[in-house]
Amino acid sequence: MLQLIKKDIAFNWKWALLLVLVSTLMPLVFYVDRQESRFILWVYIIGSMLANSHLVSRSCYLDDNPQTRRFLASLPVRRAQLVLSKYLLGLLCMAASIGLTSLSSAALGLYPGLRGAQIALICLTLYYAVFLGVFFRFNYSGAEKTNGALQMLAVMSAFVMDRSGGSLDGTAIAPAVLLAATAACLLLYAASAGLSIRAVGSFSRQG
């Protein structure tokens, strides 16, 4: 399964590089505005979404064609491994983007703390749970439409929270609520992976 992840990164190295660049440079864009709520909303939510919306999506696109399906069917891997490799790639992208954003922020003297990372993790687990769930249940076309809708939803949510005067932003959420939401989203992510494994019975044999 590790080889499948390496394959996805190697075939999509430009998008992997974009993830690194966006995650590292996004804090610099908002360096002037040190208000914590705006920083969390626009750097951790929008920045993370932009960083994560290409690498996994592109790897799914390459897998969703007859030639790749025949190639995957020829490999000595089970269907569960094909699914889990994508979900593990999603976790790797989340960890890389949140980690790089946090390190870049700290280097600039900006310390949004654990709250920003939790909010980003919540958004990204929901994003990947839905996107990958649609991909394995239907096809890439449906997943890509979902991708666009989820990105638009993230932008609109951040804009509404930003204009709420602090009543809806991440800093107003109790730590216990954030922790519970993070745990719930991780469980949802695992459930999405399980459902995808069940739905993808003939995935590698189609085409």
Number of C-alpha atoms within 10 A of each C-alpha: 16 10 9 17 20 13 13 21 19 13 15 18 13 13 21 20 14 16 25 18 15 20 29 22 17 22 27 17 10 15 16 9 11 14 12 16 20 21 23 26 25 21 28 28 24 23 23 27 25 18 25 26 23 18 24 22 23 18 20 20 17 16 20 20 14 14 13 16 18 16 12 19 18 11 9 7 12 13 19 16 15 19 23 19 18 22 24 16 20 24 17 12 22 24 14 20 28 24 15 20 27 24 17 19 24 14 12 12 11 18 16 19 13 10 18 24 22 20 20 24 25 20 21 25 23 19 23 25 22 18 25 28 24 22 21 24 19 15 18 23 13 14 22 20 12 18 22 13 11 20 17 13 12 19 16 13 17 21 16 13 18 20 13 11 10 13 12 16 21 22 18 10 12 10 14 9 10 16 15 10 16 20 15 15 20 17 14 16 23 16 14 22 23 15 15 24 20 15 16 18 15 12 22 21 15 14 12
